[in-house]
Amino acid sequence: MEKIVVIGAGYVGLVTAVCLADIGQTVTCYEIDEQKVRRLKRGQIPFYEPDLIKLLQTNIKRKRLKFVGNMVAGLDAASLIFICVGTPPRGDGSADMRAYYQVIDEIGHYLRDLTPLAKKVIIVNKSTVPVGTGRQAQLILDRLAGPDRAAVISNPEFLREGKAVNDFMKPTRIVFGYGSPDKDVRARTQAVFAKFVAPKINTSWESAEMIKYAANCFLTTKICFINEISNLCEKSGANVGVVAQGIGLDPRIGPQFLQAGIGYGGGCFPKDVLALRYLAKSKKVPSRLLAANLQVNQGQRDLAVKKISQVLEGNVRDKQVAVLGLAFKPETDDTRDSPAIAIIEQLLTSGAHVKAYDPVAGANAGRELGKYKNFRLIHNLHQTPARADVLFLATDWPVFKTLNWPAVKRQMRGATVIDGRNFLDQALIERAGLKYIGFGLAPDSLI
Ligand code: UGA
């Protein structure tokens, strides 16, 4: 059996470590942040991912999973190393690869000083890395440690936050990008993933790396497309929900990622669109769709602010806006590039008073918005609408459907609910005497 080491206990790293341990592998997970290591050793996870915590605790108890804060100690006897460090966007849109190459350097030096093993150490890139990284990493390792000591493989991850364990355990596909035809390396890598039933794609480093970016950019393009259609629906008497259903039943289109509203956010989609556009620019290849994608997505955030402002007769200054949801999507406490935060910031800088509630993302959002005196975090959903001039839903958390709309009507100063995710029950809200405004829903389009 391989001795597996996972480097980085962020979203992808921790899920990889826990799930591989759960299918029977022995895994050591290295994390640079000592405080995180201490919490993980106690069975606590640094973010909200409900199914993960139980598996983490079970596998620590089974002694299949351990955490270390010292990379060299962690690498001891490693035969297969997953690199799962962050690759955040830099100002120009390119991926910040410092953490990744630091790890490659450390592995290279570690292997150089180690008595050669009978087999190559396999380095698996799970981090989303620019096309060309696998090739570059292999060159560095060959130079530092000598040829035939390590083999780099690209193995992009497609899991979603909030559904991470399920997505990892039941993948839609597994992609392996190799740099050489080495049969032993391929067989050993495949053996680690043998328990996962999914189509497996064996390809080159570059194709595997591109598959990850292309997948995320395609999904965002789908969201942008339906948002443009949504804006047209709104002006032409159509209902984007029905239109999405009507086109989504065509299997060539499919029903998913056709939810119109305030657009996409998170730690992955925006960064990956920027990174692919950066690659296109650096290769001097036109990338008109990617540029439009970013514009359309920003446009939806601006549209939300415009809708809120229109309800407040064109002036948000000193008005009370209550916001439901701060995370970039439900079932996560992640607020990275959250449309909710971006919209709230626009409102705050225009002088509005904003109060907001999120079931789990409040603390993270508070760190970003705490600097505004006119922002207030609310800890009770049912108190959020009190004295608001307008109520705005930014994240489609199921719990928001439990609001008692007649009570909301009594609490609010205004009488309008703007639904940034077309998620709430329009009829129920209108029955309570409130005005409902969605995205892509012409006033008379509800049949
Ligand atoms: C996304 C991809 O779905 C994963 O396959 C991928 O592995 C991951 O990025 C990554 O690269 O790490 P995630 O960021 O967890 O996963 O979130 P999604 O569930 O894809 O949602 C992304 C954003 O799009 C959210 O803000 C969501 O509200 C928005 N969205 C999604 C829409 O606005 N409309 C839709 O129809 C679907």
Residues whose N, C-alpha, C, O or C-beta is under 5 A from the ligand:
A	BS01	UGA	E157 F158 L159 R160 E161 I223 F257 L258 Q259 G263 Y264 G265 G266 C268 F269 F328 K329
